[in-house]
């Protein structure tokens, strides 16, 4: 499960969801390997044992005070508020953006083809290691580096190799 913890009118969450849906995600429906996307800041009655909590810069409410132990946090590399919250929750974090220290970053831009690099491995939804690698991704519409890298990380977490965004 991917929890886009943001306001309903969040531009980042909307653009990220569009990229995920184009690659097989289902809106709160199981499509592949429990690949569902939950929007909003309301804590559901139950959470699966594995998932990704995505905090965007637009998030104004703190996330829940606890999550199952196999969850990961995901945020933009420069989002200090989210990084602090993930540290308080004791969650491993996938950072995304243009920083050379990010877990997922853009290593090359060539027109509509971007090379997105996973620089450090992480545990996927089944607790298997996703190894560092580069992915050539076709970009169909204007997209920010954060959305491209976050969508790549989320897709890889669910065993989907991103082809286009």
N, C-alpha and C positions, 0 to 999 in steps of 0.2 A: 504494500500500500504506500502511496505517496500522499502526504498530507500537506497541501499548500496552505499553510497557516497565514492567512492574510484577509484583508477586508474584501468584501464581495466585489467592489469596483476596482480592485488592484490591477493596474496595467501589467505589471510584471507577472502576476499569477495568471492573468488571461493569456498573455503571449506564451508563457511556458506551457500552459495547458494545450494551446493550439499546436505547439510543436510535439507534445506528447501524444495527442490524439492522432496526429498524422502518422505516427509510428506505432500505433496499436494500443494505446491506453484506452480504458473505458471509464467513463464518468461514474464512479461508485458502482461499477459492474466488473465482475471478474472476466477478463478477456484472456490473458495469458499469464501464468504463474502468479495469480492473485495481483495482477497489474490493474489497480484501480486508483483513481484520483479523488481525494476528498478535499473540498474547498471549505474555507471559512475558519472561524475561531471558536466554534462550539465543539466541546469535547464529546466525541461519540460515546455511546454506552459501553462499547468494548472496542479494543484495538487488537489487531493481530500481533503475534509475537515478534514479527520483523516488519520494518518499515523505515521510511525516510520522512523526517520532519523538515520541510523547506520553509525558511524564514526569508522574506523579502524585505527590502528597505522600507516598504510601506507599512509593515506590521506595527500596529500601535498597542496591541494588547500582549501581555506576556503569554508564552505557551504554557501548557499544563506543567505542574510541578514535578511530575514523574511520567516516565514512559517505560514500556517493556525494555529489558536489558539489551536486546539485539537491534534496537533502533539506531539509526545514524542521523546526524544533523547535516543539513546542506544550506550554505549561504554564500553570498558574494564575499570574495576575499577581503574586501575593505569594510564589511559590515561589522564593526566592533561590538555593537549592541547584541547582535545575534551570536557572535563568537563568545561573548561573556555569558549569555544565557545557556548556550550549549555546554560551557564549562561548568556552570552551576548544576545542570542536569546530568553531568558526567557522561555526555554523549560523544562518541567519536565524530569528527567533523570532516565533511568533504567541502573544501573551499573551491570556488569556481570564479574565473575571471581572467584577467590579463597578467596578473602577477606571476613572476617566474617561480614563486614558492607555492602557488595554488596546486591543489590536487588535480584539477582539470583546467587546462588553459588552451588558448588558441595559439598555435605555433606558426601558422601561416595563413594569409588571406590572399587568394588568387581569384578575383572576380566572384563568381558564385560558388566557388569551391573553397572550403575552409579546411584546414588541417587542425583537428582538435586532439590534444595530447593528454592522455591519462598519465600523470607523472609518478604516481604512487599507487600501489595496489590497495584494494579494500575488499571487505567481505560483502558478497551479494546477498540477495534475499534468501538463498539457501545456505548461507554461511560458507560458500566457496570463494576462493580468492580470485578477483578480477585483476589480471596482471597489467602492468603499464604497457601502453601501446598508443599508436597514432591512428586516427580515423579520418578519412577524407569524406567530408559531408557536403552535399549539395544544399545551398541556401536558396530557397525559392522566393523569399521576401526579405525586406530589411529586418534585421534582428540584432540585438545587442550581444556583445561577447558573453555577458552573464547568462542570458537566456540560452545561447548555443552551448555553453559549457555545462550549465545546470541540466539541460535536457539530455545531453550526452551522458552525464553521470547517472541520471535517473534511469535512462534506457539500459545502460550497462548493468545497473543494479538488478534489472529485471531480465537479463540475458538477451537483450535486443541490441543488435549492432546498429547504431544510427546510420541512416543512408541520406536522409534529407531533413531539413527543418523549414 
